[in-house]
């Protein structure tokens, strides 16, 4: 009985999470950026280090370039997600993709393709990519 109830609860949680991701994906880039910046400047949620300069663009998309112009590093205080200048480089798991961050708790890389803003979490070289996130701003809002 408890196992069945757990499956129902988990199923409802999965449905709710899927709905929330769809709502975030539907946000315009400007709306997602505004909301993400509000979240990033909340010291109880994120530890940020402002960028003093940013020249290592690595053929990133426009939103990622804007993000790294503002922030040298961002760390989620609720989990192990870290995004920053120090992580930008060729993905160890899926070259020639570009790594822009990591999740140290889950051992995932946050990757994008050269010149693109779309982001994906990747756990290994054969990991099948899901829909990912339209921009870095959408990723941050989805973690709200």
N, C-alpha and C positions, 0 to 999 in steps of 0.2 A: 504494500500500500504506500509506504513512504517513498519507495523507489519510483512508483508511478507518479506520485505527487511531485517529486523532484524533477522528473522529465517534463511535466506540464509547466512547472515554474520556469525551468531552464528554457523551454520552448517559447514561453511568453517573453522572457528576458531577451532571447535572440531576436524575436520579432520586433520588440521595442528598440533594440540596438540597431537593427537594420533600418527601421523607420527614421531614427535619429540621424544615421549616416546619410540617408537619402535627402533629408532636410538640409543637412550641411552642404552636400554636393550641389544642391539647387541654389545656394547662395551665390550672388554675383561676387566677383573677385574683390570689388570695393567693399561690399558688405562684410565679407569674410575678413578682409584686412583690418577694417575698423574694429570688429569684434575681437580678433586675435590680438591686436595691439592693446585693447583694454585688458584682456586676460594676462598678457605678458607683463604688463606694468603692475600687476597685483603681486606684491612680494610674498604673500602666503602661498601662491601657486607656482611661481617661477623665480629662479635666480638668473638674472641677466647680466651680461657684461657688454656695455656699449662698444661699438666698433670705433676705433680711432682712424682706421683706414682699411680699405678693402681693394686689393689689386689682383688677387688670385682668382679671377673669374671663372676659369675652367669651362668656358662655354655654357654657363648656366642660363636658365630661362630668366625672363624679366622679373618675375615675383621673387625668385630665389636671390637674384642679384640685389633687389631692393632690400630683402630681409638681411642679407649679409652686409649691406652698407650700413644698416642700423645696429646690428647685433654681432659682436664677435663670438658670443656663445650664449646659449639658452639651455637651462637645465630644469626639467620638470621636478618640483619638490615632492610630488606625490608618487613618483616612479623613477625609472632609470633612464628616461629619454634625455639624450644630450644631442644638441645640434650646434655646430659652430665651425669657425674657420679652421680649427685644428683637425677636423674630420674630413674636410673637403679633399677629395682625391679619387683615384681609380678604385672602384669596388674590389675588395679582395675576393668576394664571392661570385661576382658576375661582371668581369671586365667586358666591354669598355664602359659600362655604366659608371656613374659618378656617385660616390658615397658622400653624404652631407651630414650624417649623424648616425647615432646608434642607440639601442636600448640595451643597457648593460645588464639588466635583470633577465631579459628574454634572449639575449645574445643575437639580436637582429641588427642588420644594417638598414639605414634609411637611404634609399638610392633614387636617382633620377637618370634619365638618359641625356646625353649631351644636347644642350640648347633647349631642353624641355623644362617645364615647371611641374609636371605630374610626378608625384612621389609614391614610392612603394616600400613596404617593409619586407625584408628578405632575410630568411633564416639560413639558407644554404644554396649551393650552386644549382640545385635542381628544383628549388622551390618554385611552384607555379604562381605567377603574379596574379593578384586579384585586381579589382578595379582601382585600387589606390586612392590617392587624393589629388584633386585638381591643382592645388597649389599648397605651399607651405602654410598659408593662412588658413586654408580649409582643414589641414591636418591639426593645427593648434585648436581651432574651434571645435573639431570633433572630439577632442580630449576633455572638453569642458565638463 
